[in-house]
Amino acid sequence: MTGNQGLAILILENQISIQAGHLVFKRFRIAILLYILLFVALGQFLASQRATDWDDSLWVDVYPVNGSGSQQAQTFIDSLRSDSFASVERFFEAQSSIYGIDLERPFRIRVAAQLDTDLPRVPDDGGFLSSITWSLKMRWFVTRLHWASDTPTPDITLFAIYHDGESGVTLDRSTALRKGMIAVANLFGSRSSRGSNQMIMAHELLHTLGATDKYDLATSLPYHPIGFAHPDREPLYPQTHAELMAGRIPIRADRASVPASLDKVVIGAATALEIGWQADFQATD
């Protein structure tokens, strides 16, 4: 074996050693990340289980986001105060008392600092894999957000994305995650939209606790009986209130209207069961 051959073998062995070291480090890093994700997931699971015990109030941090980047939306965000969502708190307190929940302010909502970082984008295709990927990204995003905050970690994190209150503008669909108890609400940044904004926020908050939609996704019409505020009313139409998770007031069999405020909204028995407000419910048609 010549000197050149020996040198080549030595270099090759050195490269193999370096690659092996990189592989070990990569596996170690992956193991650490998996451990962190497992730790976070366990904590979120336990928090979710405790949330519907209703032994204490649930703290909600609302992070405002300027979704349109406009001055109008920014002016509205700047006007938000600690009592801006007091009517949502009062709504939940009044509705919970109907089901025997003796708890002052079941939800305590506070305004957090405005978020300037982009949120993980909600997938457009709605596919299973895309949804799972977005869910993981969102939960990790919120975990890091809480770690960086100097305030107590909330039970529920809600991102209020405000857009210009222009007529004819259609907002992206709001969404929520039960795992991690995270909600994303697309709202209008105008005082005239205050009622509909509150409706959307309340709807998404209950999604984080396991409440399901009670309307037909294709037509947006509430299901009977679980999507009706007064399913036994005679005559059935028109209804006077909306069930929160149905989102609309049934006017007739093929028409429903969006309530102007939470004053025209109730939490039905099926939803109350899903969030732990009552022990039993039997849906009948």
N, C-alpha and C positions, 0 to 999 in steps of 0.2 A: 504494500500500500504506500503510495507516494505521500509526500507532505501535503500536497494540494487536496488529495482525497481525504486525508485525516482532518484537514481544516474544514472541508465541506461537511464531513460527518459531525464535527463538533458544532458547526453553525446550525445544522439541521436539528441536532439534539437540543440545542439552546432554544430554537424556535418552538419545538414541541413542548418544551418545559414552560415557555411563556404562554402558549396557547392553553395548556392544561391549567395554568394559574388563572388565566382569564375566565376559563370555563367554571372553575371552582368559585371565583368571585361572583360571576353572573348567577350561578345557582344560589349562592349565599344571599345575594341581593333579592332574588325572586322569593326565597324563603322568608326573608324579613318582610317584604311587601305583603305576602300572603298572610303572615302572622298579624300584621297591622290590620288588613282587611277583615280577617276573622274576628279580631278584637273589636273592631268598629261594628261589624255586623251583629255580634253578640250583644253589645251595648244597645244597639238600635232595636233589636228584638225584645230585650227586657223592657226598654222604654215603651215600646208599642203595647206590650202586655199590660203594663201598669196604667197606660193612658186611659183605658176604658173602665178602670175601677171606680173612678169618680170620687176618690177619697180627698183629692185636692184639686185646685184649679190647674188648668193646663196653660202654661206660658207660651205665647206666640210672639215671635220676633218677625216684624214686617220690614223687609229690605226693599226700599223704593228703587226703581230702575227707570231711567229715562229711555224708553223704548224707541222713541222717534228722534231723539237727539234735538228736539225743538225747544225753543224758549217757553212756549206755552206749557208743555209738559213739565219743564223745569220749574216754572213759576208755581204750578200746582204742587209739585213735590216739596218745594220750599215752604208751602203753607201747611204741611202736615204737622200735627202736634200730638202730644201724648193722648189727647182725648178724641182724636180724629175718628177712631173706630169704636167709640163708646156705644153707639147704637147697635153695633154687631154684638158687643158683649151683653147688652140689655136683652137683645133678641134671644140669645142662647139661655140666659138666665130665666126668662119668662117661659120659654118652651120646656126647659128641663124641669121646672117646677110642676108642670102638668103631669110628668111621669114620676113624680115623687122624689126627684133629686134635690136634696136639701143642701145646696152649695151656692154660696154667693159668688157670682161671676165665675161660672164654669170655665170660661176662657178669659185670660188676661192678656190683652194685646198691647204691645209696645212698639214704637217706631224705632227701628235700628238705623244705622248710618246708611246713607245712599250708597248703592253698589255701583262702582265704575268698571268692574271687571265683567267681561262677557260670560254669560251663563253657557253651560253645555247646551248645544242646540237640540231642541226636540226633533226627533226624526220625522220626516215628511211621509215616508212610506208606510209607517205603522207596522212594519214587520216585527216578528218575535225577536230575532237576533238584534235588530237595531234598537228595539225597546229595552232589551236587557243591557246592552252596551251603554245606552243613555242613562239608564237607572244607576249603573255602577259609577259612571262618571259624575252624575249629579250628587250621589251620596258622598263620594270622595271630595267633591268640591265643597259641599256643606260642612263636612268634617274639618277640612282645613280652614274654612271660614270661622268655625267656632273656636278652633285652636288659636287662631290669631286674634280673637276678640278678648277684650278685658271685662266683658260682662258675663253673667251666668248663662250657661248653655240652656236654650229654650227647649220646651217639649216639641214644638212645631216651628218650622222655618217656612215663611211664606215670602216669595218674591213677587212684589206688586209692580208689574211692568206697565208704566203709564205711556199712553199714546195721545196724539192730538185728538181733541174731541170734535173732529170734523164729521158732518153728516155724510152718510153714504159709505163711510170707511168700515170695512169688516175686519175685526180683530182675529188673530190666530186663536185657536182653541186653547182654553186654560186646561191645566192638567195637575195631577198630584200623585205622590207615591206614598203608600202605606209604610213600606220599608224605608226607614229613615225619616218618615213623617215630614215630607217636603211638599210644598204646593207652589205652583207657578200660575199666577193670575194675570191675564191680559186685561187691562182696564183703560178707560178714557180719563185723561187728565183734565176734567172739567167739573165744576160744581153741579151742573145739570145732570151729570151721570152718576151722582153720588148714590142714588138708590140702586141702580143696576150694578155698580161696583160692589156695594155691600152684599148684594145677592150672590155675585160670583165668588167673592171671598168666603162667605159662609158656606157655600156649596163645596168649594175646594177644601176647606178646613175639615169638613166631615168626611171627605174622601180619604184624608190621611188617617182617619180612625176606622176605616173599613166600610163606610157607607157606599152603596152602589147607586149608579144612575137608574132612574125609574122613568125613562122615556125612550121612545123608539129613535134610534140614532139616525134612521133614514128620513123620518118625518118630523122629528122633534116633538111629537105628540106624547103626552103623559100616558103611561100604562094604567089601566083600571084593574084592580082597585088601589094598588100600592102607590101609584103616582098621583092620586087624587087627595086633596085636603079633606074633602067630605065625600067619601065613596058611597055612602048610603043615602045621600041627599035625593029627595024626590020633588020635582023632577031632577035628574042627574045634572042636566045642563040648564043654564050656565053655572059654573062654579064661581065662588067669590074669592077664593084664595088659591095659591099655588103650594104644592108640596115641595120643600126645598130641593130635594134630589131629583125632582121632575122638572123644576125650573120654569114652568108655565102654568097659567090659569086656563083650564079647559073651558072654552066658550060653547063649543058644540063638538060633535064627534070628529069633525075634520078641521077644527080650528082651535088654537090656543094663543093666549097673549102673554107677553113678558110683564111681570108685576113691576109697578113703579118703585116699590120700596119693600123692605122687610115687613112692613105693617100688613102686607097682603100675602104673607108667607107663613106656613106652619111646618113643623117636623112631624111626619106621619108615623104610624105605629111600626111599620116595617123598618123604617130608618132608625127609629128609637131602639129597636131590638138589635140592629147591626152595631150600634155604638155603645151598647150596654146600658141603655136607659130603661129597658123593661125586659122582663124575663121570658115572655112568650108572645108569639103573634102567629095567627093562622090566617093566611090570605085566602079570601073567598071571592068568587066572581059573582 
